[in-house]
Amino acid sequence: MTNATKAPPRRRARASRAGDGPPFLMALPALLLFALFALVPMAIVVYLSFTQWDGLGAPSWTGFDNWHTALTSEVTRHALWLTFKMMVISWVVQTPLALLLGVFVAGKQRYRALLAVFYFVPLLISTAAIAIIFKNLLDPNFGLGATLHLPLLDKDWLGDPQLAFYTVVFVISWQFLPFHTLLYQAGARQIPASLYEAASIDGAGRIKQFWHITLPQLRYTIVTSSTLMTVGSLTYFDLVFVLTGGGPGYATRILPLDMYITGFQSNEMGLASAISVVLVVAGLILSLALVRFSGFSRMNSQQAGM
């Protein structure tokens, strides 16, 4: 009887250990794919950044020459400055608009759902198509300004160095605003209706409800959207390439475009690899800074106890 009573706990213990399972083995396929398609290519790029290579012959070791050129080049430093400038302006433009639109289309009314369907159309169009459409619309010879004879639109939006950069930022914001609006719409719909009902009973209007309920409840969504927006700003390439090609002059030559021009047009793959490593490091620093200073790693559920 004694042995019979002790057997079940041992079986339960073995079952518990088998049920827990090795989590590393479950993540192993994803880790292998990440290493194959991310870490290995990145290691090759880091190696190429210390070499001179035209993309055809064998790379020759040059040490830190490419890094010295990349960090001291006026063109590359200007491209880095334009990249961060575009990132900041895009965040300032997109975040308030996406937040307000996301909260608006989160409503239950049918007309809001209909507006949301049309508003999310840019998410279905490719970046190259969007760039071609706007390039034709803004053309000073046969675009909207020349066709409608409107003095406000009759400007060389993509050919004027003072206007080209902000025109590119506008097109980027137009393309990605629906995506971030979708994030805020999803976040707003997760806010318990009981909070608004209690606020209404206390006499709080819509503005007070927005500032004291909606915004605090969406702070995690704001951090997520801001992280995607700022890090994504470091990867803009195709839209800028089709719209302006980095011109006029160096007015829109952001860092990803500078990397492409250096590597595939000037055939300096080693220098382009060094620029790409700078781009990756900048993205990692931004991501870690946002996670660290926003408290993202310490976030808990906001609906706990409701």
C-alpha positions as protocol buffer text, in pm:
chain_id: "A"
residue {
  index: 1
  type: MET
  ca { x: 0 y: 0 z: 0 }
}
residue {
  index: 2
  type: THR
  ca { x: 284 y: 233 z: 76 }
}
residue {
  index: 3
  type: ASN
  ca { x: 446 y: 188 z: -266 }
}
residue {
  index: 4
  type: ALA
  ca { x: 108 y: 223 z: -437 }
}
residue {
  index: 5
  type: THR
  ca { x: 43 y: 557 z: -267 }
}
residue {
  index: 6
  type: LYS
  ca { x: 386 y: 694 z: -365 }
}
residue {
  index: 7
  type: ALA
  ca { x: 366 y: 599 z: -735 }
}
residue {
  index: 8
  type: PRO
  ca { x: 109 y: 861 z: -849 }
}
residue {
  index: 9
  type: PRO
  ca { x: 317 y: 1163 z: -734 }
}
residue {
  index: 10
  type: ARG
  ca { x: 619 y: 1035 z: -931 }
}
residue {
  index: 11
  type: ARG
  ca { x: 402 y: 991 z: -1241 }
}
residue {
  index: 12
  type: ARG
  ca { x: 260 y: 1337 z: -1195 }
}
residue {
  index: 13
  type: ALA
  ca { x: 607 y: 1482 z: -1164 }
}
residue {
  index: 14
  type: ARG
  ca { x: 724 y: 1312 z: -1484 }
}
residue {
  index: 15
  type: ALA
  ca { x: 408 y: 1426 z: -1664 }
}
residue {
  index: 16
  type: SER
  ca { x: 463 y: 1782 z: -1543 }
}
residue {
  index: 17
  type: ARG
  ca { x: 822 y: 1785 z: -1669 }
}
residue {
  index: 18
  type: ALA
  ca { x: 714 y: 1640 z: -2005 }
}
residue {
  index: 19
  type: GLY
  ca { x: 429 y: 1890 z: -2035 }
}
residue {
  index: 20
  type: ASP
  ca { x: 661 y: 2187 z: -1976 }
}
residue {
  index: 21
  type: GLY
  ca { x: 871 y: 2090 z: -2278 }
}
residue {
  index: 22
  type: PRO
  ca { x: 1195 y: 2247 z: -2396 }
}
residue {
  index: 23
  type: PRO
  ca { x: 1104 y: 2600 z: -2518 }
}
residue {
  index: 24
  type: PHE
  ca { x: 1439 y: 2637 z: -2695 }
}
residue {
  index: 25
  type: LEU
  ca { x: 1361 y: 2350 z: -2931 }
}
residue {
  index: 26
  type: MET
  ca { x: 1029 y: 2508 z: -3024 }
}
residue {
  index: 27
  type: ALA
  ca { x: 1204 y: 2835 z: -3112 }
}
residue {
  index: 28
  type: LEU
  ca { x: 1493 y: 2663 z: -3291 }
}
residue {
  index: 29
  type: PRO
  ca { x: 1343 y: 2671 z: -3646 }
}
residue {
  index: 30
  type: ALA
  ca { x: 1274 y: 3045 z: -3620 }
}
residue {
  index: 31
  type: LEU
  ca { x: 1620 y: 3108 z: -3476 }
}
residue {
  index: 32
  type: LEU
  ca { x: 1782 y: 2912 z: -3759 }
}
residue {
  index: 33
  type: LEU
  ca { x: 1592 y: 3108 z: -4022 }
}
residue {
  index: 34
  type: PHE
  ca { x: 1682 y: 3435 z: -3850 }
}
residue {
  index: 35
  type: ALA
  ca { x: 2047 y: 3337 z: -3839 }
}
residue {
  index: 36
  type: LEU
  ca { x: 2044 y: 3225 z: -4203 }
}
residue {
  index: 37
  type: PHE
  ca { x: 1870 y: 3529 z: -4350 }
}
residue {
  index: 38
  type: ALA
  ca { x: 1975 y: 3802 z: -4104 }
}
residue {
  index: 39
  type: LEU
  ca { x: 2284 y: 3725 z: -3899 }
}
residue {
  index: 40
  type: VAL
  ca { x: 2490 y: 3556 z: -4170 }
}
residue {
  index: 41
  type: PRO
  ca { x: 2428 y: 3830 z: -4433 }
}
residue {
  index: 42
  type: MET
  ca { x: 2499 y: 4094 z: -4169 }
}
residue {
  index: 43
  type: ALA
  ca { x: 2830 y: 3928 z: -4083 }
}
residue {
  index: 44
  type: ILE
  ca { x: 2922 y: 3926 z: -4452 }
}
residue {
  index: 45
  type: VAL
  ca { x: 2836 y: 4296 z: -4481 }
}
residue {
  index: 46
  type: VAL
  ca { x: 3052 y: 4377 z: -4179 }
}
residue {
  index: 47
  type: TYR
  ca { x: 3341 y: 4191 z: -4339 }
}
residue {
  index: 48
  type: LEU
  ca { x: 3291 y: 4371 z: -4671 }
}
residue {
  index: 49
  type: SER
  ca { x: 3297 y: 4706 z: -4492 }
}
residue {
  index: 50
  type: PHE
  ca { x: 3668 y: 4647 z: -4429 }
}
residue {
  index: 51
  type: THR
  ca { x: 3743 y: 4568 z: -4793 }
}
residue {
  index: 52
  type: GLN
  ca { x: 3755 y: 4733 z: -5132 }
}
residue {
  index: 53
  type: TRP
  ca { x: 3520 y: 4559 z: -5375 }
}
residue {
  index: 54
  type: ASP
  ca { x: 3353 y: 4661 z: -5698 }
}
residue {
  index: 55
  type: GLY
  ca { x: 3098 y: 4380 z: -5686 }
}
residue {
  index: 56
  type: LEU
  ca { x: 3271 y: 4163 z: -5945 }
}
residue {
  index: 57
  type: GLY
  ca { x: 3628 y: 4074 z: -5849 }
}
residue {
  index: 58
  type: ALA
  ca { x: 3768 y: 3945 z: -5523 }
}
residue {
  index: 59
  type: PRO
  ca { x: 3747 y: 4181 z: -5222 }
}
residue {
  index: 60
  type: SER
  ca { x: 4079 y: 4323 z: -5101 }
}
residue {
  index: 61
  type: TRP
  ca { x: 4134 y: 4409 z: -4735 }
}
residue {
  index: 62
  type: THR
  ca { x: 4168 y: 4782 z: -4666 }
}
residue {
  index: 63
  type: GLY
  ca { x: 4117 y: 4800 z: -4291 }
}
residue {
  index: 64
  type: PHE
  ca { x: 3932 y: 5105 z: -4163 }
}
residue {
  index: 65
  type: ASP
  ca { x: 3962 y: 5311 z: -4483 }
}
residue {
  index: 66
  type: ASN
  ca { x: 3595 y: 5271 z: -4571 }
}
residue {
  index: 67
  type: TRP
  ca { x: 3489 y: 5363 z: -4219 }
}
residue {
  index: 68
  type: HIS
  ca { x: 3706 y: 5673 z: -4221 }
}
residue {
  index: 69
  type: THR
  ca { x: 3559 y: 5775 z: -4556 }
}
residue {
  index: 70
  type: ALA
  ca { x: 3202 y: 5709 z: -4445 }
}
residue {
  index: 71
  type: LEU
  ca { x: 3236 y: 5899 z: -4118 }
}
residue {
  index: 72
  type: THR
  ca { x: 3417 y: 6198 z: -4270 }
}
residue {
  index: 73
  type: SER
  ca { x: 3230 y: 6229 z: -4601 }
}
residue {
  index: 74
  type: GLU
  ca { x: 3018 y: 6542 z: -4619 }
}
residue {
  index: 75
  type: VAL
  ca { x: 2769 y: 6363 z: -4845 }
}
residue {
  index: 76
  type: THR
  ca { x: 2720 y: 6072 z: -4605 }
}
residue {
  index: 77
  type: ARG
  ca { x: 2694 y: 6296 z: -4300 }
}
residue {
  index: 78
  type: HIS
  ca { x: 2440 y: 6511 z: -4483 }
}
residue {
  index: 79
  type: ALA
  ca { x: 2248 y: 6195 z: -4575 }
}
residue {
  index: 80
  type: LEU
  ca { x: 2249 y: 6086 z: -4210 }
}
residue {
  index: 81
  type: TRP
  ca { x: 2121 y: 6428 z: -4104 }
}
residue {
  index: 82
  type: LEU
  ca { x: 1843 y: 6417 z: -4366 }
}
residue {
  index: 83
  type: THR
  ca { x: 1746 y: 6069 z: -4247 }
}
residue {
  index: 84
  type: PHE
  ca { x: 1700 y: 6179 z: -3886 }
}
residue {
  index: 85
  type: LYS
  ca { x: 1528 y: 6498 z: -3998 }
}
residue {
  index: 86
  type: MET
  ca { x: 1283 y: 6294 z: -4204 }
}
residue {
  index: 87
  type: MET
  ca { x: 1229 y: 6060 z: -3910 }
}
residue {
  index: 88
  type: VAL
  ca { x: 1144 y: 6343 z: -3669 }
}
residue {
  index: 89
  type: ILE
  ca { x: 919 y: 6533 z: -3909 }
}
residue {
  index: 90
  type: SER
  ca { x: 739 y: 6214 z: -4014 }
}
residue {
  index: 91
  type: TRP
  ca { x: 673 y: 6129 z: -3649 }
}
residue {
  index: 92
  type: VAL
  ca { x: 548 y: 6479 z: -3570 }
}
residue {
  index: 93
  type: VAL
  ca { x: 313 y: 6473 z: -3869 }
}
residue {
  index: 94
  type: GLN
  ca { x: 188 y: 6116 z: -3855 }
}
residue {
  index: 95
  type: THR
  ca { x: 145 y: 6051 z: -3482 }
}
residue {
  index: 96
  type: PRO
  ca { x: -121 y: 6315 z: -3397 }
}
residue {
  index: 97
  type: LEU
  ca { x: -312 y: 6254 z: -3721 }
}
residue {
  index: 98
  type: ALA
  ca { x: -301 y: 5875 z: -3688 }
}
residue {
  index: 99
  type: LEU
  ca { x: -408 y: 5896 z: -3323 }
}
residue {
  index: 100
  type: LEU
  ca { x: -708 y: 6120 z: -3394 }
}
residue {
  index: 101
  type: LEU
  ca { x: -814 y: 5929 z: -3703 }
}
residue {
  index: 102
  type: GLY
  ca { x: -771 y: 5594 z: -3528 }
}
residue {
  index: 103
  type: VAL
  ca { x: -993 y: 5701 z: -3240 }
}
residue {
  index: 104
  type: PHE
  ca { x: -1248 y: 5844 z: -3485 }
}
residue {
  index: 105
  type: VAL
  ca { x: -1280 y: 5533 z: -3706 }
}
residue {
  index: 106
  type: ALA
  ca { x: -1298 y: 5313 z: -3394 }
}
residue {
  index: 107
  type: GLY
  ca { x: -1654 y: 5431 z: -3344 }
}
residue {
  index: 108
  type: LYS
  ca { x: -1951 y: 5203 z: -3397 }
}
residue {
  index: 109
  type: GLN
  ca { x: -2126 y: 5419 z: -3659 }
}
residue {
  index: 110
  type: ARG
  ca { x: -2155 y: 5273 z: -4008 }
}
residue {
  index: 111
  type: TYR
  ca { x: -2032 y: 5585 z: -4186 }
}
residue {
  index: 112
  type: ARG
  ca { x: -1705 y: 5566 z: -3990 }
}
residue {
  index: 113
  type: ALA
  ca { x: -1653 y: 5209 z: -4102 }
}
residue {
  index: 114
  type: LEU
  ca { x: -1720 y: 5315 z: -4462 }
}
residue {
  index: 115
  type: LEU
  ca { x: -1469 y: 5600 z: -4435 }
}
residue {
  index: 116
  type: ALA
  ca { x: -1214 y: 5359 z: -4288 }
}
residue {
  index: 117
  type: VAL
  ca { x: -1247 y: 5130 z: -4590 }
}
residue {
  index: 118
  type: PHE
  ca { x: -1165 y: 5411 z: -4833 }
}
residue {
  index: 119
  type: TYR
  ca { x: -903 y: 5557 z: -4606 }
}
residue {
  index: 120
  type: PHE
  ca { x: -704 y: 5233 z: -4593 }
}
residue {
  index: 121
  type: VAL
  ca { x: -668 y: 5214 z: -4972 }
}
residue {
  index: 122
  type: PRO
  ca { x: -302 y: 5336 z: -4965 }
}
residue {
  index: 123
  type: LEU
  ca { x: -215 y: 5019 z: -4772 }
}
residue {
  index: 124
  type: LEU
  ca { x: -316 y: 4816 z: -5079 }
}
residue {
  index: 125
  type: ILE
  ca { x: -104 y: 5010 z: -5329 }
}
residue {
  index: 126
  type: SER
  ca { x: 263 y: 4933 z: -5380 }
}
residue {
  index: 127
  type: THR
  ca { x: 520 y: 5195 z: -5288 }
}
residue {
  index: 128
  type: ALA
  ca { x: 651 y: 5223 z: -5643 }
}
residue {
  index: 129
  type: ALA
  ca { x: 298 y: 5284 z: -5775 }
}
residue {
  index: 130
  type: ILE
  ca { x: 238 y: 5555 z: -5515 }
}
residue {
  index: 131
  type: ALA
  ca { x: 564 y: 5725 z: -5609 }
}
residue {
  index: 132
  type: ILE
  ca { x: 479 y: 5717 z: -5981 }
}
residue {
  index: 133
  type: ILE
  ca { x: 130 y: 5856 z: -5917 }
}
residue {
  index: 134
  type: PHE
  ca { x: 256 y: 6148 z: -5709 }
}
residue {
  index: 135
  type: LYS
  ca { x: 543 y: 6214 z: -5947 }
}
residue {
  index: 136
  type: ASN
  ca { x: 292 y: 6264 z: -6227 }
}
residue {
  index: 137
  type: LEU
  ca { x: 47 y: 6460 z: -6014 }
}
residue {
  index: 138
  type: LEU
  ca { x: 321 y: 6701 z: -5902 }
}
residue {
  index: 139
  type: ASP
  ca { x: 484 y: 6739 z: -6243 }
}
residue {
  index: 140
  type: PRO
  ca { x: 506 y: 7115 z: -6321 }
}
residue {
  index: 141
  type: ASN
  ca { x: 431 y: 7059 z: -6692 }
}
residue {
  index: 142
  type: PHE
  ca { x: 123 y: 6834 z: -6691 }
}
residue {
  index: 143
  type: GLY
  ca { x: 42 y: 6774 z: -6324 }
}
residue {
  index: 144
  type: LEU
  ca { x: -245 y: 6908 z: -6115 }
}
residue {
  index: 145
  type: GLY
  ca { x: -102 y: 7260 z: -6097 }
}
residue {
  index: 146
  type: ALA
  ca { x: -64 y: 7296 z: -6473 }
}
residue {
  index: 147
  type: THR
  ca { x: -395 y: 7124 z: -6552 }
}
residue {
  index: 148
  type: LEU
  ca { x: -614 y: 7310 z: -6302 }
}
residue {
  index: 149
  type: HIS
  ca { x: -418 y: 7637 z: -6328 }
}
residue {
  index: 150
  type: LEU
  ca { x: -401 y: 7673 z: -5951 }
}
residue {
  index: 151
  type: PRO
  ca { x: -119 y: 7904 z: -5839 }
}
residue {
  index: 152
  type: LEU
  ca { x: -89 y: 7716 z: -5508 }
}
residue {
  index: 153
  type: LEU
  ca { x: -13 y: 7387 z: -5683 }
}
residue {
  index: 154
  type: ASP
  ca { x: 172 y: 7529 z: -5982 }
}
residue {
  index: 155
  type: LYS
  ca { x: 519 y: 7479 z: -5835 }
}
residue {
  index: 156
  type: ASP
  ca { x: 812 y: 7251 z: -5903 }
}
residue {
  index: 157
  type: TRP
  ca { x: 751 y: 7041 z: -5594 }
}
residue {
  index: 158
  type: LEU
  ca { x: 1012 y: 6777 z: -5673 }
}
residue {
  index: 159
  type: GLY
  ca { x: 1262 y: 6996 z: -5858 }
}
residue {
  index: 160
  type: ASP
  ca { x: 1298 y: 7277 z: -5606 }
}
residue {
  index: 161
  type: PRO
  ca { x: 1560 y: 7192 z: -5336 }
}
residue {
  index: 162
  type: GLN
  ca { x: 1358 y: 7389 z: -5080 }
}
residue {
  index: 163
  type: LEU
  ca { x: 1037 y: 7195 z: -5149 }
}
residue {
  index: 164
  type: ALA
  ca { x: 1150 y: 6848 z: -5255 }
}
residue {
  index: 165
  type: PHE
  ca { x: 1236 y: 6720 z: -4907 }
}
residue {
  index: 166
  type: TYR
  ca { x: 905 y: 6825 z: -4751 }
}
residue {
  index: 167
  type: THR
  ca { x: 716 y: 6692 z: -5052 }
}
residue {
  index: 168
  type: VAL
  ca { x: 876 y: 6352 z: -4999 }
}
residue {
  index: 169
  type: VAL
  ca { x: 781 y: 6364 z: -4630 }
}
residue {
  index: 170
  type: PHE
  ca { x: 423 y: 6443 z: -4728 }
}
residue {
  index: 171
  type: VAL
  ca { x: 403 y: 6145 z: -4965 }
}
residue {
  index: 172
  type: ILE
  ca { x: 557 y: 5914 z: -4704 }
}
residue {
  index: 173
  type: SER
  ca { x: 306 y: 6034 z: -4443 }
}
residue {
  index: 174
  type: TRP
  ca { x: 19 y: 5983 z: -4688 }
}
residue {
  index: 175
  type: GLN
  ca { x: 131 y: 5626 z: -4751 }
}
residue {
  index: 176
  type: PHE
  ca { x: 194 y: 5509 z: -4395 }
}
residue {
  index: 177
  type: LEU
  ca { x: -66 y: 5711 z: -4204 }
}
residue {
  index: 178
  type: PRO
  ca { x: -338 y: 5446 z: -4262 }
}
residue {
  index: 179
  type: PHE
  ca { x: -118 y: 5173 z: -4113 }
}
residue {
  index: 180
  type: HIS
  ca { x: -64 y: 5362 z: -3788 }
}
residue {
  index: 181
  type: THR
  ca { x: -430 y: 5466 z: -3788 }
}
residue {
  index: 182
  type: LEU
  ca { x: -514 y: 5095 z: -3796 }
}
residue {
  index: 183
  type: LEU
  ca { x: -297 y: 5040 z: -3487 }
}
residue {
  index: 184
  type: TYR
  ca { x: -474 y: 5317 z: -3295 }
}
residue {
  index: 185
  type: GLN
  ca { x: -813 y: 5197 z: -3413 }
}
residue {
  index: 186
  type: ALA
  ca { x: -741 y: 4850 z: -3274 }
}
residue {
  index: 187
  type: GLY
  ca { x: -611 y: 4998 z: -2950 }
}
residue {
  index: 188
  type: ALA
  ca { x: -910 y: 5229 z: -2907 }
}
residue {
  index: 189
  type: ARG
  ca { x: -1153 y: 4943 z: -2953 }
}
residue {
  index: 190
  type: GLN
  ca { x: -989 y: 4754 z: -2666 }
}
residue {
  index: 191
  type: ILE
  ca { x: -1066 y: 5031 z: -2415 }
}
residue {
  index: 192
  type: PRO
  ca { x: -1350 y: 4914 z: -2185 }
}
residue {
  index: 193
  type: ALA
  ca { x: -1672 y: 5105 z: -2243 }
}
residue {
  index: 194
  type: SER
  ca { x: -1730 y: 5109 z: -1867 }
}
residue {
  index: 195
  type: LEU
  ca { x: -1457 y: 5372 z: -1831 }
}
residue {
  index: 196
  type: TYR
  ca { x: -1642 y: 5613 z: -2060 }
}
residue {
  index: 197
  type: GLU
  ca { x: -1975 y: 5535 z: -1895 }
}
residue {
  index: 198
  type: ALA
  ca { x: -1832 y: 5616 z: -1553 }
}
residue {
  index: 199
  type: ALA
  ca { x: -1676 y: 5936 z: -1686 }
}
residue {
  index: 200
  type: SER
  ca { x: -2007 y: 6042 z: -1843 }
}
residue {
  index: 201
  type: ILE
  ca { x: -2187 y: 5988 z: -1513 }
}
residue {
  index: 202
  type: ASP
  ca { x: -1926 y: 6211 z: -1348 }
}
residue {
  index: 203
  type: GLY
  ca { x: -1999 y: 6483 z: -1605 }
}
residue {
  index: 204
  type: ALA
  ca { x: -1683 y: 6452 z: -1818 }
}
residue {
  index: 205
  type: GLY
  ca { x: -1722 y: 6564 z: -2179 }
}
residue {
  index: 206
  type: ARG
  ca { x: -1564 y: 6411 z: -2488 }
}
residue {
  index: 207
  type: ILE
  ca { x: -1249 y: 6621 z: -2465 }
}
residue {
  index: 208
  type: LYS
  ca { x: -1188 y: 6531 z: -2102 }
}
residue {
  index: 209
  type: GLN
  ca { x: -1259 y: 6166 z: -2177 }
}
residue {
  index: 210
  type: PHE
  ca { x: -1004 y: 6176 z: -2457 }
}
residue {
  index: 211
  type: TRP
  ca { x: -731 y: 6331 z: -2240 }
}
residue {
  index: 212
  type: HIS
  ca { x: -794 y: 6132 z: -1924 }
}
residue {
  index: 213
  type: ILE
  ca { x: -910 y: 5796 z: -2060 }
}
residue {
  index: 214
  type: THR
  ca { x: -825 y: 5745 z: -2427 }
}
residue {
  index: 215
  type: LEU
  ca { x: -470 y: 5881 z: -2426 }
}
residue {
  index: 216
  type: PRO
  ca { x: -356 y: 5699 z: -2108 }
}
residue {
  index: 217
  type: GLN
  ca { x: -510 y: 5374 z: -2234 }
}
residue {
  index: 218
  type: LEU
  ca { x: -330 y: 5411 z: -2569 }
}
residue {
  index: 219
  type: ARG
  ca { x: 16 y: 5485 z: -2430 }
}
residue {
  index: 220
  type: TYR
  ca { x: 143 y: 5137 z: -2515 }
}
residue {
  index: 221
  type: THR
  ca { x: 4 y: 5169 z: -2867 }
}
residue {
  index: 222
  type: ILE
  ca { x: 177 y: 5506 z: -2899 }
}
residue {
  index: 223
  type: VAL
  ca { x: 509 y: 5348 z: -2803 }
}
residue {
  index: 224
  type: THR
  ca { x: 460 y: 5062 z: -3050 }
}
residue {
  index: 225
  type: SER
  ca { x: 359 y: 5295 z: -3333 }
}
residue {
  index: 226
  type: SER
  ca { x: 646 y: 5535 z: -3258 }
}
residue {
  index: 227
  type: THR
  ca { x: 898 y: 5251 z: -3261 }
}
residue {
  index: 228
  type: LEU
  ca { x: 775 y: 5121 z: -3595 }
}
residue {
  index: 229
  type: MET
  ca { x: 764 y: 5473 z: -3735 }
}
residue {
  index: 230
  type: THR
  ca { x: 1110 y: 5584 z: -3627 }
}
residue {
  index: 231
  type: VAL
  ca { x: 1290 y: 5262 z: -3714 }
}
residue {
  index: 232
  type: GLY
  ca { x: 1096 y: 5237 z: -4040 }
}
residue {
  index: 233
  type: SER
  ca { x: 1216 y: 5586 z: -4131 }
}
residue {
  index: 234
  type: LEU
  ca { x: 1564 y: 5440 z: -4164 }
}
residue {
  index: 235
  type: THR
  ca { x: 1449 y: 5205 z: -4440 }
}
residue {
  index: 236
  type: TYR
  ca { x: 1279 y: 5447 z: -4681 }
}
residue {
  index: 237
  type: PHE
  ca { x: 1431 y: 5385 z: -5020 }
}
residue {
  index: 238
  type: ASP
  ca { x: 1200 y: 5284 z: -5303 }
}
residue {
  index: 239
  type: LEU
  ca { x: 961 y: 5576 z: -5269 }
}
residue {
  index: 240
  type: VAL
  ca { x: 1239 y: 5836 z: -5253 }
}
residue {
  index: 241
  type: PHE
  ca { x: 1430 y: 5666 z: -5534 }
}
residue {
  index: 242
  type: VAL
  ca { x: 1133 y: 5673 z: -5771 }
}
residue {
  index: 243
  type: LEU
  ca { x: 1020 y: 6023 z: -5673 }
}
residue {
  index: 244
  type: THR
  ca { x: 1347 y: 6215 z: -5681 }
}
residue {
  index: 245
  type: GLY
  ca { x: 1640 y: 5975 z: -5710 }
}
residue {
  index: 246
  type: GLY
  ca { x: 1798 y: 6167 z: -5422 }
}
residue {
  index: 247
  type: GLY
  ca { x: 1781 y: 6501 z: -5598 }
}
residue {
  index: 248
  type: PRO
  ca { x: 1767 y: 6777 z: -5679 }
}
residue {
  index: 249
  type: GLY
  ca { x: 2134 y: 6776 z: -5585 }
}
residue {
  index: 250
  type: TYR
  ca { x: 2153 y: 6614 z: -5243 }
}
residue {
  index: 251
  type: ALA
  ca { x: 1820 y: 6754 z: -5116 }
}
residue {
  index: 252
  type: THR
  ca { x: 1657 y: 6411 z: -5065 }
}
residue {
  index: 253
  type: ARG
  ca { x: 1960 y: 6181 z: -5060 }
}
residue {
  index: 254
  type: ILE
  ca { x: 1886 y: 6002 z: -4735 }
}
residue {
  index: 255
  type: LEU
  ca { x: 2117 y: 5735 z: -4597 }
}
residue {
  index: 256
  type: PRO
  ca { x: 1956 y: 5424 z: -4759 }
}
residue {
  index: 257
  type: LEU
  ca { x: 1966 y: 5600 z: -5094 }
}
residue {
  index: 258
  type: ASP
  ca { x: 2325 y: 5712 z: -5036 }
}
residue {
  index: 259
  type: MET
  ca { x: 2415 y: 5348 z: -4966 }
}
residue {
  index: 260
  type: TYR
  ca { x: 2251 y: 5236 z: -5291 }
}
residue {
  index: 261
  type: ILE
  ca { x: 2414 y: 5508 z: -5503 }
}
residue {
  index: 262
  type: THR
  ca { x: 2754 y: 5440 z: -5349 }
}
residue {
  index: 263
  type: GLY
  ca { x: 2731 y: 5065 z: -5400 }
}
residue {
  index: 264
  type: PHE
  ca { x: 2544 y: 5012 z: -5725 }
}
residue {
  index: 265
  type: GLN
  ca { x: 2619 y: 5331 z: -5918 }
}
residue {
  index: 266
  type: SER
  ca { x: 2970 y: 5412 z: -5797 }
}
residue {
  index: 267
  type: ASN
  ca { x: 3061 y: 5041 z: -5760 }
}
residue {
  index: 268
  type: GLU
  ca { x: 3208 y: 5096 z: -5413 }
}
residue {
  index: 269
  type: MET
  ca { x: 3056 y: 4798 z: -5235 }
}
residue {
  index: 270
  type: GLY
  ca { x: 3295 y: 4817 z: -4941 }
}
residue {
  index: 271
  type: LEU
  ca { x: 3203 y: 5178 z: -4864 }
}
residue {
  index: 272
  type: ALA
  ca { x: 2836 y: 5101 z: -4917 }
}
residue {
  index: 273
  type: SER
  ca { x: 2867 y: 4812 z: -4669 }
}
residue {
  index: 274
  type: ALA
  ca { x: 3012 y: 5048 z: -4409 }
}
residue {
  index: 275
  type: ILE
  ca { x: 2720 y: 5287 z: -4464 }
}
residue {
  index: 276
  type: SER
  ca { x: 2475 y: 4998 z: -4425 }
}
residue {
  index: 277
  type: VAL
  ca { x: 2634 y: 4897 z: -4094 }
}
residue {
  index: 278
  type: VAL
  ca { x: 2595 y: 5257 z: -3973 }
}
residue {
  index: 279
  type: LEU
  ca { x: 2228 y: 5234 z: -4073 }
}
residue {
  index: 280
  type: VAL
  ca { x: 2177 y: 4909 z: -3881 }
}
residue {
  index: 281
  type: VAL
  ca { x: 2353 y: 5041 z: -3571 }
}
residue {
  index: 282
  type: ALA
  ca { x: 2141 y: 5357 z: -3579 }
}
residue {
  index: 283
  type: GLY
  ca { x: 1827 y: 5145 z: -3598 }
}
residue {
  index: 284
  type: LEU
  ca { x: 1935 y: 4926 z: -3306 }
}
residue {
  index: 285
  type: ILE
  ca { x: 2022 y: 5227 z: -3091 }
}
residue {
  index: 286
  type: LEU
  ca { x: 1686 y: 5390 z: -3164 }
}
residue {
  index: 287
  type: SER
  ca { x: 1494 y: 5071 z: -3088 }
}
residue {
  index: 288
  type: LEU
  ca { x: 1677 y: 5009 z: -2761 }
}
residue {
  index: 289
  type: ALA
  ca { x: 1641 y: 5373 z: -2657 }
}
residue {
  index: 290
  type: LEU
  ca { x: 1267 y: 5370 z: -2719 }
}
residue {
  index: 291
  type: VAL
  ca { x: 1226 y: 5044 z: -2528 }
}
residue {
  index: 292
  type: ARG
  ca { x: 1446 y: 5168 z: -2242 }
}
residue {
  index: 293
  type: PHE
  ca { x: 1308 y: 5517 z: -2190 }
}
residue {
  index: 294
  type: SER
  ca { x: 944 y: 5438 z: -2264 }
}
residue {
  index: 295
  type: GLY
  ca { x: 930 y: 5157 z: -2011 }
}
residue {
  index: 296
  type: PHE
  ca { x: 809 y: 4917 z: -2280 }
}
residue {
  index: 297
  type: SER
  ca { x: 979 y: 4619 z: -2114 }
}
residue {
  index: 298
  type: ARG
  ca { x: 791 y: 4685 z: -1789 }
}
residue {
  index: 299
  type: MET
  ca { x: 447 y: 4717 z: -1948 }
}
residue {
  index: 300
  type: ASN
  ca { x: 163 y: 4519 z: -1797 }
}
residue {
  index: 301
  type: SER
  ca { x: -194 y: 4470 z: -1902 }
}
residue {
  index: 302
  type: GLN
  ca { x: -402 y: 4785 z: -1853 }
}
residue {
  index: 303
  type: GLN
  ca { x: -719 y: 4584 z: -1811 }
}
residue {
  index: 304
  type: ALA
  ca { x: -600 y: 4377 z: -1517 }
}
residue {
  index: 305
  type: GLY
  ca { x: -867 y: 4365 z: -1248 }
}
residue {
  index: 306
  type: MET
  ca { x: -1146 y: 4494 z: -1475 }
}
